[in-house]
């Protein structure tokens, strides 16, 4: 059993004097990483070995949130492993087809104007363009 570890396998304390030339320097590896995903992977390698205070002592400017994210990464994707990429599929629809659809569902057979009120609407959730029109009742 390692004398620097407790009965759960965690380090008891951080001894900066015990660093050897072959020692993995988390501070320099973390600082050299270009992206947050890479930094999170590096932190996940030793996220449970040290307390938050020890992490913040080793890597100045490291927040508790970063440490928590690294610990979460360790449980979800294993130590040092990249997160699996989830494919995202997008389909583009031609403007003519969108216009035809709007024209079709706006036909009098489907929509009746209500005599009161106006409604602010947009085509997509991400769209910042909104148009003001009469409130309508859809019939089928």
C-alpha positions as CSV (number, residue, x, y, z in Angstrom):
1,X,0.0,0.0,0.0
2,X,1.2,3.5,-0.9
3,X,2.0,5.5,2.2
4,X,0.9,8.7,0.4
5,X,-2.6,7.4,-0.2
6,X,-5.5,6.8,2.2
7,X,-7.5,3.5,2.4
8,X,-9.7,4.7,-0.5
9,X,-6.7,5.1,-2.9
10,X,-6.8,8.9,-2.8
11,X,-3.7,11.0,-2.2
12,X,-3.4,12.3,1.4
13,X,-1.7,15.5,0.4
14,X,0.1,17.1,-2.5
15,X,3.9,17.2,-2.1
16,X,5.4,19.6,-4.7
17,X,8.9,18.4,-3.7
18,X,8.1,14.9,-4.9
19,X,8.0,15.9,-8.5
20,X,10.6,14.0,-10.6
21,X,11.6,14.6,-14.3
22,X,9.4,11.7,-15.5
23,X,6.4,13.0,-13.5
24,X,3.3,14.1,-15.4
25,X,3.0,17.8,-14.8
26,X,-0.8,18.5,-14.9
27,X,-0.2,22.3,-14.8
28,X,1.8,22.5,-18.0
29,X,-0.3,19.9,-19.8
30,X,-3.5,21.8,-18.8
31,X,-2.0,25.2,-19.9
32,X,-0.8,23.8,-23.2
33,X,-4.2,22.3,-24.2
34,X,-5.9,24.5,-26.8
35,X,-9.5,23.6,-26.2
36,X,-11.7,23.2,-23.1
37,X,-12.6,19.6,-24.1
38,X,-8.9,18.7,-24.0
39,X,-8.4,20.5,-20.7
40,X,-11.4,18.6,-19.3
41,X,-9.9,15.3,-20.4
42,X,-6.6,16.1,-18.8
43,X,-8.3,17.2,-15.5
44,X,-10.3,14.0,-15.5
45,X,-7.1,11.9,-15.3
46,X,-6.6,13.0,-11.7
47,X,-9.9,14.6,-10.8
48,X,-10.6,12.3,-7.9
49,X,-6.9,12.1,-6.7
50,X,-6.9,15.6,-5.1
51,X,-9.3,17.9,-3.3
52,X,-10.6,21.0,-5.0
53,X,-8.2,23.2,-3.0
54,X,-5.3,21.0,-4.1
55,X,-6.4,21.3,-7.8
56,X,-6.7,25.0,-7.5
57,X,-3.2,25.1,-5.9
58,X,-1.7,23.1,-8.7
59,X,-3.4,25.0,-11.5
60,X,-3.9,28.7,-10.6
61,X,-7.2,30.1,-11.9
62,X,-9.0,26.8,-12.0
63,X,-12.6,27.1,-10.9
64,X,-14.7,24.7,-8.9
65,X,-16.9,24.4,-11.9
66,X,-14.0,23.1,-14.1
67,X,-13.1,20.5,-11.4
68,X,-16.7,19.4,-11.2
69,X,-17.0,19.1,-14.9
70,X,-13.8,17.0,-15.0
71,X,-15.2,14.7,-12.3
72,X,-18.4,14.4,-14.2
73,X,-16.5,13.6,-17.4
74,X,-14.6,10.9,-15.5
75,X,-17.8,9.1,-14.6
76,X,-19.5,9.6,-18.0
77,X,-16.6,8.9,-20.4
78,X,-13.9,7.4,-18.3
79,X,-10.6,9.1,-17.4
80,X,-8.9,11.0,-20.2
81,X,-11.3,9.6,-22.9
82,X,-13.0,12.0,-25.3
83,X,-16.8,12.3,-25.1
84,X,-18.6,10.3,-27.8
85,X,-19.8,12.5,-30.6
86,X,-23.5,12.5,-31.1
87,X,-24.3,13.0,-34.8
88,X,-26.6,15.9,-35.6
89,X,-28.6,15.8,-38.8
90,X,-29.9,19.0,-40.4
91,X,-32.0,19.1,-43.6
92,X,-32.2,22.3,-45.7
93,X,-35.5,23.1,-47.3
94,X,-35.6,25.3,-50.3
95,X,-37.2,28.7,-49.8
96,X,-39.7,28.1,-52.6
97,X,-40.9,25.0,-50.8
98,X,-41.3,26.9,-47.5
99,X,-43.2,29.7,-49.3
100,X,-45.5,27.1,-50.9
101,X,-46.2,25.5,-47.5
102,X,-47.0,28.8,-45.9
103,X,-49.2,29.7,-48.8
104,X,-51.0,26.3,-48.5
105,X,-51.7,26.4,-44.8
106,X,-52.8,30.0,-45.0
107,X,-55.6,29.3,-47.5
108,X,-59.1,30.4,-46.5
109,X,-60.2,26.7,-46.3
110,X,-57.8,26.2,-43.4
111,X,-57.7,29.6,-41.6
112,X,-60.3,32.0,-40.5
113,X,-59.5,35.5,-39.2
114,X,-60.6,36.2,-35.7
115,X,-62.1,39.7,-35.3
116,X,-60.0,40.6,-32.4
117,X,-56.3,40.5,-31.4
118,X,-53.0,40.3,-33.1
119,X,-50.3,37.6,-32.8
120,X,-46.5,37.9,-32.9
121,X,-45.0,34.9,-34.7
122,X,-41.8,33.6,-36.1
123,X,-40.9,30.7,-38.4
124,X,-38.2,29.1,-36.2
125,X,-37.2,29.2,-32.6
126,X,-33.8,30.6,-33.5
127,X,-35.2,33.3,-35.8
128,X,-35.0,36.8,-34.5
129,X,-37.3,38.0,-37.3
130,X,-40.9,38.1,-36.1
131,X,-44.0,39.3,-37.9
132,X,-47.2,40.8,-36.5
133,X,-50.4,39.4,-38.0
134,X,-54.1,38.9,-37.1
135,X,-54.9,36.1,-34.6
136,X,-56.3,33.2,-36.5
137,X,-58.3,30.0,-35.9
138,X,-57.2,26.9,-37.7
139,X,-60.0,24.7,-39.0
140,X,-59.9,21.4,-40.6
